[in-house]
Amino acid sequence: MNGRRRGRRVAACGALVLTLGAAVVAADGFTPPSRGGGQAPAGPPATARVTRQTLVDTYERAGDLGYGARITLTGRIGGVVTRLPLPGDVIGRGQAVYRVDDTPVVLLFGAVVAYRTLTTGVVGADVRQLEDSLRALGYGGFTVDDTYSAGTAAAVRAWQRDLGLPRTGEVQLGRVLFAPGEIRVDSVTTGVNRSTGGGEDVLQYTGTGRLVTVLLDVSRQRLARKGVEVRVLLPDGQAVPGRLERVSTVVEQPATPDAQPQTKLEAVVSLADPAAAARLEAAVVTVVFTAAARADVLTVPVAALVALAEGGYGVEVVLDGTATRHVRVETGLFAGGRVEISGDGLRDGTTVVMPA
């Protein structure tokens, strides 16, 4: 075949290994080769076109759609559990999470967990979020700040009166649960008529937003960065835009005793349109990460590349019905079976030979 040897050559681009069913072209292979040679051709060669497009390299990983991490609520108010919520119940600000001795443990909003009794003279961020919730529930007479003042104590007494609590003017540790927003009861771990108050588990809760949790190998850390946009493929095939809200390192315990624990990256993804998953309580979904993207570049099928004898790669450009010539190309991104190329005279629509 005009001094060219048909064969297979393997080319590597980053971590991508390509098997090229291609000709090895000599250094002078840029002259138009003849396909005649006095013999009847076996048939026209297969061809493809150079296409200008946006090339995107993606990485897909299965994830779990749910409500995010479960948080355990322990009982710190001594007594007997007299009422509990049901799994799936959603609890809002000012509402009772559960009841002890027929008095409520109340949900208030705040990022700082309850860790101490709040009383006059106490200063801190937990005081501010208590006052912020009291104000939102309609109580006043104080300034929302970091100081538990006499005005705060008066508002707390009014709040306690409405809840049927002793009007002490201080908030006992365990009387309120601070959470960033509404909570959803995931499971109940105690029962009515059980004693509580010694730190026993009462229930587990989550947020109410739909989240996807996906585990990645640490080698994929460049993909898992807070704020990165992803796509989430639901079981019905619908694609929903998503965003990485947080990424943390976790240790995955082995399934068998003789295996070693593995360090993984746990990425939590929020959905841009939570309503798209409203009918799914839990599901396995696919998270699509964009590893790299190149906009408005010339591409050809990877199999169109030919390995040149002097090194590098080229494509065999069809000049007319019978003549071709080889054009050296520089390769860029490989993705989806295509490769980004640039070379002399190449343009959108150029016809290239697909080596046999």
Disulfide bonds with the S-S distance in Angstrom:
none
